Amino acid sequence: MFREMRRKKQALPKEDCAAILNRGTSGVLALAGDNDYPYAVPISYVYDGEKLYFHCAKSGHKLDAICRNPKASFCVIDQDQIVSEEYTTYFRSVIVFGKIRILEEDGEKRAAIEKLALKYAPDDTMENRQEAIEKEWKPLCTLEMIPEHISGKEAIELARQRK
């Protein structure tokens, strides 16, 4: 169903893909947008080892696209080092393909936003996190992406350093 990576020597192991998803703070979510144009939007996220979670407003381009077609891809760039003397970049990135659903049930929605809050404010107190969540609860929408395929790739120069 998903294409095989053409340059297999540059493929990242699953553990490295998970590590990149865990340490990343933002990525680009790509959806089927209006009038058959792709819609790619930078967004914060959290990865819990199985699923990705996002938050957004309860209306807008992103939600309209998801309601029309829940299929999405999400890309996180871990490294993008320009090496001008070689006319290249030493890159490392991960792409996730999957389906997104809007979390409607309060318990699921709460669990997702708590994971996001903990990732982005790990040193805050539980009380402050809960207060922030309560303050924004009404207009909040949470999204869950269930991965169907995850692949990572790095520059051949980085792949050679692994050996």
Backbone as JSON Lines, residues from 0, in Angstrom:
{"i":0,"aa":"M","n":[0.82,-1.2,0.0],"ca":[0.0,0.0,0.0],"c":[0.86,1.26,0.0]}
{"i":1,"aa":"F","n":[1.94,1.25,0.79],"ca":[2.83,2.4,0.83],"c":[4.09,2.07,0.05]}
{"i":2,"aa":"R","n":[4.63,3.05,-0.61],"ca":[5.82,2.84,-1.42],"c":[7.01,2.44,-0.56]}
{"i":3,"aa":"E","n":[7.84,1.6,-1.15],"ca":[9.1,1.25,-0.5],"c":[10.06,2.41,-0.71]}
{"i":4,"aa":"M","n":[10.92,2.64,0.27],"ca":[11.91,3.7,0.13],"c":[12.9,3.3,-0.96]}
{"i":5,"aa":"R","n":[13.16,4.23,-1.85],"ca":[14.04,3.97,-2.98],"c":[15.49,3.79,-2.51]}
{"i":6,"aa":"R","n":[15.91,4.61,-1.6],"ca":[17.29,4.54,-1.1],"c":[17.29,3.89,0.28]}
{"i":7,"aa":"K","n":[17.18,2.58,0.26],"ca":[17.02,1.8,1.5],"c":[18.18,1.97,2.48]}
{"i":8,"aa":"K","n":[19.37,2.24,1.96],"ca":[20.53,2.42,2.84],"c":[20.38,3.64,3.74]}
{"i":9,"aa":"Q","n":[19.48,4.54,3.35],"ca":[19.28,5.77,4.12],"c":[18.09,5.67,5.08]}
{"i":10,"aa":"A","n":[17.43,4.53,5.08],"ca":[16.25,4.35,5.94],"c":[16.67,4.28,7.4]}
{"i":11,"aa":"L","n":[15.88,4.91,8.25],"ca":[16.13,4.88,9.68],"c":[15.41,3.69,10.32]}
{"i":12,"aa":"P","n":[16.03,3.08,11.32],"ca":[15.34,2.01,12.04],"c":[14.12,2.56,12.78]}
{"i":13,"aa":"K","n":[13.16,1.68,13.08],"ca":[11.93,2.09,13.77],"c":[12.21,2.82,15.08]}
{"i":14,"aa":"E","n":[13.21,2.36,15.82],"ca":[13.53,2.99,17.11],"c":[13.97,4.44,16.91]}
{"i":15,"aa":"D","n":[14.74,4.71,15.86],"ca":[15.18,6.07,15.58],"c":[14.01,6.95,15.15]}
{"i":16,"aa":"C","n":[13.1,6.37,14.38],"ca":[11.9,7.12,13.99],"c":[11.11,7.52,15.23]}
{"i":17,"aa":"A","n":[10.93,6.58,16.15],"ca":[10.2,6.87,17.39],"c":[10.91,7.93,18.2]}
{"i":18,"aa":"A","n":[12.23,7.87,18.28],"ca":[13.0,8.87,19.04],"c":[12.83,10.26,18.45]}
{"i":19,"aa":"I","n":[12.84,10.34,17.12],"ca":[12.65,11.64,16.45],"c":[11.26,12.17,16.74]}
{"i":20,"aa":"L","n":[10.26,11.31,16.65],"ca":[8.89,11.75,16.93],"c":[8.74,12.18,18.39]}
{"i":21,"aa":"N","n":[9.44,11.53,19.29],"ca":[9.36,11.89,20.7],"c":[10.05,13.21,21.01]}
{"i":22,"aa":"R","n":[11.19,13.49,20.37],"ca":[11.92,14.71,20.72],"c":[11.5,15.93,19.9]}
{"i":23,"aa":"G","n":[10.84,15.71,18.76],"ca":[10.41,16.83,17.94],"c":[9.35,17.67,18.65]}
{"i":24,"aa":"T","n":[9.3,18.94,18.29],"ca":[8.32,19.84,18.91],"c":[7.28,20.35,17.92]}
{"i":25,"aa":"S","n":[7.57,20.18,16.64],"ca":[6.59,20.58,15.64],"c":[6.84,19.8,14.36]}
{"i":26,"aa":"G","n":[5.83,19.78,13.51],"ca":[5.94,19.11,12.23],"c":[4.96,19.75,11.26]}
{"i":27,"aa":"V","n":[4.86,19.17,10.08],"ca":[3.94,19.69,9.07],"c":[2.91,18.61,8.78]}
{"i":28,"aa":"L","n":[1.66,18.96,9.03],"ca":[0.53,18.08,8.78],"c":[0.0,18.37,7.38]}
{"i":29,"aa":"A","n":[-0.07,17.35,6.54],"ca":[-0.53,17.53,5.16],"c":[-1.86,16.82,4.98]}
{"i":30,"aa":"L","n":[-2.82,17.57,4.44],"ca":[-4.19,17.08,4.25],"c":[-4.65,17.39,2.83]}
{"i":31,"aa":"A","n":[-5.75,16.79,2.43],"ca":[-6.37,17.12,1.14],"c":[-7.23,18.36,1.38]}
{"i":32,"aa":"G","n":[-6.78,19.49,0.89],"ca":[-7.45,20.76,1.16],"c":[-8.54,21.1,0.16]}
{"i":33,"aa":"D","n":[-8.91,22.37,0.18],"ca":[-9.96,22.88,-0.69],"c":[-9.57,22.78,-2.16]}
{"i":34,"aa":"N","n":[-10.55,22.51,-3.01],"ca":[-10.37,22.5,-4.47],"c":[-9.22,21.6,-4.92]}
{"i":35,"aa":"D","n":[-9.03,20.48,-4.24],"ca":[-7.99,19.5,-4.57],"c":[-6.57,20.02,-4.4]}
{"i":36,"aa":"Y","n":[-6.39,21.13,-3.7],"ca":[-5.05,21.6,-3.39],"c":[-4.58,20.94,-2.1]}
{"i":37,"aa":"P","n":[-3.33,20.53,-2.04],"ca":[-2.81,20.02,-0.77],"c":[-2.82,21.16,0.26]}
{"i":38,"aa":"Y","n":[-3.06,20.82,1.49],"ca":[-3.02,21.79,2.58],"c":[-2.03,21.27,3.61]}
{"i":39,"aa":"A","n":[-0.92,21.95,3.75],"ca":[0.13,21.55,4.7],"c":[0.29,22.66,5.72]}
{"i":40,"aa":"V","n":[0.19,22.29,7.0],"ca":[0.2,23.29,8.05],"c":[1.18,22.88,9.17]}
{"i":41,"aa":"P","n":[2.04,23.81,9.59],"ca":[2.92,23.5,10.72],"c":[2.08,23.4,11.99]}
{"i":42,"aa":"I","n":[2.42,22.42,12.84],"ca":[1.6,22.2,14.02],"c":[2.42,21.51,15.12]}
{"i":43,"aa":"S","n":[2.09,21.83,16.36],"ca":[2.67,21.16,17.52],"c":[1.97,19.82,17.69]}
{"i":44,"aa":"Y","n":[2.63,18.89,18.35],"ca":[2.07,17.54,18.49],"c":[2.7,16.84,19.67]}
{"i":45,"aa":"V","n":[2.16,15.7,20.0],"ca":[2.79,14.79,20.94],"c":[2.62,13.37,20.39]}
{"i":46,"aa":"Y","n":[3.66,12.56,20.57],"ca":[3.64,11.16,20.16],"c":[3.74,10.32,21.42]}
{"i":47,"aa":"D","n":[2.81,9.41,21.61],"ca":[2.82,8.6,22.84],"c":[3.37,7.19,22.62]}
{"i":48,"aa":"G","n":[4.02,6.98,21.49],"ca":[4.56,5.67,21.17],"c":[3.64,4.86,20.28]}
{"i":49,"aa":"E","n":[2.38,5.26,20.2],"ca":[1.41,4.58,19.34],"c":[0.66,5.54,18.43]}
{"i":50,"aa":"K","n":[0.29,6.69,18.95],"ca":[-0.52,7.65,18.2],"c":[0.05,9.05,18.35]}
{"i":51,"aa":"L","n":[-0.35,9.91,17.42],"ca":[0.01,11.32,17.48],"c":[-1.24,12.11,17.87]}
{"i":52,"aa":"Y","n":[-1.03,13.18,18.63],"ca":[-2.15,14.03,19.04],"c":[-1.82,15.48,18.71]}
{"i":53,"aa":"F","n":[-2.85,16.2,18.31],"ca":[-2.75,17.61,17.96],"c":[-3.92,18.34,18.61]}
{"i":54,"aa":"H","n":[-3.84,19.66,18.68],"ca":[-5.0,20.43,19.11],"c":[-5.21,21.58,18.14]}
{"i":55,"aa":"C","n":[-6.43,22.04,18.08],"ca":[-6.76,23.12,17.16],"c":[-8.08,23.75,17.58]}
{"i":56,"aa":"A","n":[-8.51,24.72,16.8],"ca":[-9.82,25.34,17.02],"c":[-10.9,24.39,16.5]}
{"i":57,"aa":"K","n":[-12.12,24.67,16.87],"ca":[-13.24,23.79,16.49],"c":[-13.76,24.03,15.08]}
{"i":58,"aa":"S","n":[-13.15,24.95,14.35],"ca":[-13.54,25.17,12.96],"c":[-12.34,25.68,12.18]}
{"i":59,"aa":"G","n":[-12.42,25.54,10.86],"ca":[-11.34,26.04,10.02],"c":[-10.95,25.07,8.93]}
{"i":60,"aa":"H","n":[-9.96,25.47,8.15],"ca":[-9.5,24.72,6.99],"c":[-9.09,23.29,7.37]}
{"i":61,"aa":"K","n":[-8.33,23.17,8.46],"ca":[-7.83,21.86,8.89],"c":[-8.98,20.9,9.17]}
{"i":62,"aa":"L","n":[-9.95,21.33,9.96],"ca":[-11.06,20.44,10.31],"c":[-11.94,20.14,9.1]}
{"i":63,"aa":"D","n":[-12.15,21.12,8.25],"ca":[-12.93,20.87,7.03],"c":[-12.26,19.79,6.19]}
{"i":64,"aa":"A","n":[-10.93,19.88,6.06],"ca":[-10.18,18.9,5.26],"c":[-10.27,17.5,5.89]}
{"i":65,"aa":"I","n":[-10.13,17.42,7.21],"ca":[-10.19,16.14,7.9],"c":[-11.58,15.51,7.77]}
{"i":66,"aa":"C","n":[-12.61,16.34,7.86],"ca":[-13.98,15.82,7.73],"c":[-14.24,15.26,6.33]}
{"i":67,"aa":"R","n":[-13.64,15.88,5.3],"ca":[-13.79,15.39,3.93],"c":[-12.99,14.13,3.68]}
{"i":68,"aa":"N","n":[-11.77,14.09,4.26],"ca":[-10.87,12.97,4.01],"c":[-9.91,12.86,5.2]}
{"i":69,"aa":"P","n":[-10.05,11.82,6.01],"ca":[-9.21,11.71,7.21],"c":[-7.77,11.26,6.95]}
{"i":70,"aa":"K","n":[-7.44,10.91,5.71],"ca":[-6.07,10.49,5.41],"c":[-5.13,11.7,5.47]}
{"i":71,"aa":"A","n":[-3.95,11.45,6.07],"ca":[-3.01,12.56,6.26],"c":[-1.59,12.03,6.27]}
{"i":72,"aa":"S","n":[-0.65,12.94,6.1],"ca":[0.74,12.62,6.38],"c":[1.27,13.72,7.29]}
{"i":73,"aa":"F","n":[2.26,13.36,8.08],"ca":[2.84,14.27,9.05],"c":[4.34,14.11,9.0]}
{"i":74,"aa":"C","n":[5.07,15.2,8.82],"ca":[6.52,15.16,8.66],"c":[7.2,15.94,9.78]}
{"i":75,"aa":"V","n":[8.21,15.32,10.38],"ca":[9.02,15.98,11.4],"c":[10.47,15.99,10.9]}
{"i":76,"aa":"I","n":[11.08,17.16,10.88],"ca":[12.48,17.3,10.48],"c":[13.31,17.35,11.75]}
{"i":77,"aa":"D","n":[14.22,16.4,11.86],"ca":[15.07,16.29,13.05],"c":[16.39,17.04,12.85]}
{"i":78,"aa":"Q","n":[16.88,17.03,11.64],"ca":[18.15,17.69,11.35],"c":[18.12,18.21,9.92]}
{"i":79,"aa":"D","n":[18.69,19.38,9.72],"ca":[18.81,19.98,8.38],"c":[20.04,20.86,8.38]}
{"i":80,"aa":"Q","n":[21.18,20.23,8.3],"ca":[22.46,20.93,8.37],"c":[22.98,21.2,6.96]}
{"i":81,"aa":"I","n":[23.1,22.46,6.62],"ca":[23.63,22.82,5.31],"c":[25.14,22.59,5.29]}
{"i":82,"aa":"V","n":[25.58,21.88,4.26],"ca":[27.02,21.63,4.06],"c":[27.35,22.25,2.7]}
{"i":83,"aa":"S","n":[27.62,23.55,2.73],"ca":[27.75,24.3,1.47],"c":[28.9,23.82,0.6]}
{"i":84,"aa":"E","n":[30.0,23.4,1.21],"ca":[31.15,22.95,0.4],"c":[30.85,21.66,-0.36]}
{"i":85,"aa":"E","n":[29.81,20.94,0.06],"ca":[29.4,19.72,-0.63],"c":[28.11,19.92,-1.42]}
{"i":86,"aa":"Y","n":[27.57,21.12,-1.41],"ca":[26.32,21.44,-2.09],"c":[25.2,20.47,-1.69]}
{"i":87,"aa":"T","n":[25.08,20.27,-0.38],"ca":[24.06,19.34,0.12],"c":[23.64,19.72,1.53]}
{"i":88,"aa":"T","n":[22.73,18.95,2.07],"ca":[22.37,19.06,3.47],"c":[22.47,17.68,4.11]}
{"i":89,"aa":"Y","n":[22.84,17.67,5.37],"ca":[22.81,16.44,6.15],"c":[21.48,16.47,6.9]}
{"i":90,"aa":"F","n":[20.53,15.74,6.38],"ca":[19.16,15.79,6.9],"c":[18.78,14.5,7.59]}
{"i":91,"aa":"R","n":[17.78,14.59,8.43],"ca":[17.16,13.42,9.07],"c":[15.71,13.81,9.32]}
{"i":92,"aa":"S","n":[14.79,12.96,8.88],"ca":[13.37,13.27,9.03],"c":[12.54,12.0,9.09]}
{"i":93,"aa":"V","n":[11.31,12.17,9.54],"ca":[10.35,11.08,9.64],"c":[9.04,11.51,9.02]}
{"i":94,"aa":"I","n":[8.39,10.61,8.3],"ca":[7.05,10.85,7.77],"c":[6.12,9.77,8.29]}
{"i":95,"aa":"V","n":[4.97,10.22,8.78],"ca":[3.93,9.31,9.27],"c":[2.74,9.43,8.34]}
{"i":96,"aa":"F","n":[2.22,8.3,7.9],"ca":[0.97,8.26,7.13],"c":[-0.08,7.62,8.01]}
{"i":97,"aa":"G","n":[-1.28,8.17,7.99],"ca":[-2.34,7.58,8.79],"c":[-3.64,8.32,8.62]}
{"i":98,"aa":"K","n":[-4.56,7.99,9.5],"ca":[-5.88,8.63,9.47],"c":[-6.07,9.42,10.76]}
{"i":99,"aa":"I","n":[-6.74,10.54,10.62],"ca":[-7.0,11.43,11.76],"c":[-8.47,11.37,12.12]}
{"i":100,"aa":"R","n":[-8.73,11.38,13.41],"ca":[-10.11,11.51,13.85],"c":[-10.19,12.6,14.9]}
{"i":101,"aa":"I","n":[-11.32,13.25,14.92],"ca":[-11.6,14.29,15.91],"c":[-12.08,13.58,17.17]}
{"i":102,"aa":"L","n":[-11.45,13.87,18.29],"ca":[-11.84,13.24,19.55],"c":[-13.06,13.97,20.11]}
{"i":103,"aa":"E","n":[-14.15,13.25,20.22],"ca":[-15.42,13.84,20.67],"c":[-15.69,13.58,22.15]}
{"i":104,"aa":"E","n":[-15.28,12.41,22.63],"ca":[-15.57,12.02,24.01],"c":[-14.64,12.78,24.97]}
{"i":105,"aa":"D","n":[-15.22,13.35,26.02],"ca":[-14.44,14.19,26.94],"c":[-13.23,13.49,27.53]}
{"i":106,"aa":"G","n":[-13.34,12.22,27.87],"ca":[-12.22,11.49,28.46],"c":[-11.05,11.37,27.49]}
{"i":107,"aa":"E","n":[-11.33,11.04,26.24],"ca":[-10.29,10.94,25.21],"c":[-9.66,12.31,24.95]}
{"i":108,"aa":"K","n":[-10.51,13.29,24.85],"ca":[-10.07,14.66,24.6],"c":[-9.16,15.13,25.74]}
{"i":109,"aa":"R","n":[-9.56,14.87,26.97],"ca":[-8.79,15.27,28.15],"c":[-7.44,14.54,28.18]}
{"i":110,"aa":"A","n":[-7.43,13.25,27.91],"ca":[-6.18,12.48,27.91],"c":[-5.2,13.04,26.87]}
{"i":111,"aa":"A","n":[-5.72,13.38,25.69],"ca":[-4.86,13.91,24.62],"c":[-4.28,15.26,25.01]}
{"i":112,"aa":"I","n":[-5.11,16.16,25.52],"ca":[-4.62,17.5,25.83],"c":[-3.67,17.47,27.03]}
{"i":113,"aa":"E","n":[-3.88,16.53,27.94],"ca":[-2.94,16.39,29.06],"c":[-1.58,15.92,28.58]}
{"i":114,"aa":"K","n":[-1.54,15.02,27.59],"ca":[-0.26,14.59,27.01],"c":[0.45,15.76,26.35]}
{"i":115,"aa":"L","n":[-0.31,16.57,25.62],"ca":[0.28,17.74,24.97],"c":[0.8,18.72,26.02]}
{"i":116,"aa":"A","n":[0.0,18.99,27.04],"ca":[0.4,19.94,28.09],"c":[1.66,19.47,28.8]}
{"i":117,"aa":"L","n":[1.73,18.2,29.09],"ca":[2.9,17.65,29.78],"c":[4.15,17.75,28.91]}
{"i":118,"aa":"K","n":[4.0,17.54,27.61],"ca":[5.16,17.64,26.71],"c":[5.68,19.07,26.65]}
{"i":119,"aa":"Y","n":[4.8,20.05,26.54],"ca":[5.23,21.43,26.3],"c":[5.43,22.23,27.58]}
{"i":120,"aa":"A","n":[4.96,21.74,28.71],"ca":[5.19,22.42,30.0],"c":[5.51,21.36,31.06]}
{"i":121,"aa":"P","n":[6.59,20.6,30.85],"ca":[6.88,19.48,31.75],"c":[7.22,19.89,33.18]}
{"i":122,"aa":"D","n":[7.72,21.11,33.35],"ca":[8.12,21.56,34.68],"c":[7.02,22.29,35.43]}
{"i":123,"aa":"D","n":[5.9,22.52,34.77],"ca":[4.79,23.21,35.42],"c":[4.11,22.27,36.42]}
{"i":124,"aa":"T","n":[3.4,22.84,37.34],"ca":[2.69,22.02,38.3],"c":[1.43,21.44,37.65]}
{"i":125,"aa":"M","n":[0.97,20.33,38.19],"ca":[-0.25,19.72,37.68],"c":[-1.42,20.69,37.81]}
{"i":126,"aa":"E","n":[-1.44,21.45,38.9],"ca":[-2.52,22.41,39.13],"c":[-2.55,23.48,38.03]}
{"i":127,"aa":"N","n":[-1.38,24.02,37.68],"ca":[-1.32,25.03,36.62],"c":[-1.74,24.47,35.27]}
{"i":128,"aa":"R","n":[-1.27,23.24,34.98],"ca":[-1.67,22.6,33.71],"c":[-3.18,22.43,33.66]}
{"i":129,"aa":"Q","n":[-3.76,21.94,34.74],"ca":[-5.21,21.71,34.78],"c":[-5.97,23.03,34.62]}
{"i":130,"aa":"E","n":[-5.46,24.09,35.25],"ca":[-6.1,25.4,35.13],"c":[-6.05,25.91,33.69]}
{"i":131,"aa":"A","n":[-4.9,25.73,33.04],"ca":[-4.76,26.16,31.64],"c":[-5.7,25.37,30.74]}
{"i":132,"aa":"I","n":[-5.81,24.07,30.99],"ca":[-6.71,23.23,30.19],"c":[-8.16,23.67,30.38]}
{"i":133,"aa":"E","n":[-8.55,23.89,31.61],"ca":[-9.93,24.31,31.9],"c":[-10.26,25.63,31.22]}
{"i":134,"aa":"K","n":[-9.31,26.55,31.24],"ca":[-9.51,27.88,30.65],"c":[-9.78,27.8,29.14]}
{"i":135,"aa":"E","n":[-9.13,26.86,28.47],"ca":[-9.23,26.73,27.01],"c":[-10.14,25.58,26.58]}
{"i":136,"aa":"W","n":[-10.79,24.9,27.51],"ca":[-11.53,23.69,27.21],"c":[-12.65,23.89,26.2]}
{"i":137,"aa":"K","n":[-13.45,24.93,26.37],"ca":[-14.63,25.11,25.52],"c":[-14.3,25.23,24.03]}
{"i":138,"aa":"P","n":[-13.35,26.08,23.65],"ca":[-13.04,26.2,22.21],"c":[-12.06,25.16,21.68]}
{"i":139,"aa":"L","n":[-11.65,24.22,22.53],"ca":[-10.6,23.27,22.18],"c":[-11.11,22.07,21.38]}
{"i":140,"aa":"C","n":[-10.35,21.73,20.36],"ca":[-10.59,20.51,19.58],"c":[-9.29,19.71,19.62]}
{"i":141,"aa":"T","n":[-9.39,18.41,19.87],"ca":[-8.2,17.56,19.85],"c":[-8.34,16.52,18.75]}
{"i":142,"aa":"L","n":[-7.22,16.2,18.16],"ca":[-7.16,15.28,17.03],"c":[-6.22,14.14,17.36]}
{"i":143,"aa":"E","n":[-6.57,12.96,16.86],"ca":[-5.74,11.77,17.04],"c":[-5.39,11.22,15.66]}
{"i":144,"aa":"M","n":[-4.1,10.99,15.45],"ca":[-3.65,10.37,14.19],"c":[-3.17,8.97,14.51]}
{"i":145,"aa":"I","n":[-3.79,7.99,13.86],"ca":[-3.4,6.6,14.03],"c":[-2.47,6.25,12.86]}
{"i":146,"aa":"P","n":[-1.18,6.03,13.15],"ca":[-0.24,5.72,12.07],"c":[-0.54,4.39,11.38]}
{"i":147,"aa":"E","n":[-0.43,4.42,10.06],"ca":[-0.53,3.2,9.26],"c":[0.84,2.85,8.68]}
{"i":148,"aa":"H","n":[1.7,3.86,8.57],"ca":[3.05,3.65,8.03],"c":[3.94,4.77,8.54]}
{"i":149,"aa":"I","n":[5.11,4.4,9.06],"ca":[6.09,5.38,9.53],"c":[7.42,5.05,8.86]}
{"i":150,"aa":"S","n":[8.04,6.06,8.27],"ca":[9.37,5.85,7.7],"c":[10.24,7.05,8.02]}
{"i":151,"aa":"G","n":[11.52,6.76,8.16],"ca":[12.49,7.81,8.41],"c":[13.64,7.68,7.44]}
{"i":152,"aa":"K","n":[14.26,8.8,7.15],"ca":[15.36,8.8,6.19],"c":[16.39,9.82,6.65]}
{"i":153,"aa":"E","n":[17.65,9.51,6.33],"ca":[18.72,10.45,6.64],"c":[19.67,10.54,5.45]}
{"i":154,"aa":"A","n":[20.44,11.61,5.44],"ca":[21.43,11.8,4.38],"c":[22.38,10.61,4.35]}
{"i":155,"aa":"I","n":[22.84,10.25,3.18],"ca":[23.74,9.11,3.03],"c":[25.0,9.29,3.88]}
{"i":156,"aa":"E","n":[25.44,10.54,4.03],"ca":[26.64,10.82,4.84],"c":[26.4,10.44,6.3]}
{"i":157,"aa":"L","n":[25.21,10.7,6.8],"ca":[24.86,10.31,8.18],"c":[24.71,8.81,8.3]}
{"i":158,"aa":"A","n":[24.11,8.19,7.28],"ca":[23.95,6.74,7.28],"c":[25.32,6.05,7.31]}
{"i":159,"aa":"R","n":[26.27,6.59,6.58],"ca":[27.62,5.99,6.55],"c":[28.3,6.1,7.9]}
{"i":160,"aa":"Q","n":[28.02,7.16,8.64],"ca":[28.63,7.34,9.97],"c":[28.14,6.29,10.95]}
{"i":161,"aa":"R","n":[26.99,5.72,10.73],"ca":[26.41,4.7,11.62],"c":[27.21,3.4,11.56]}
{"i":162,"aa":"K","n":[27.84,3.15,10.42],"ca":[28.53,1.86,10.22],"c":[29.87,1.8,10.87]}
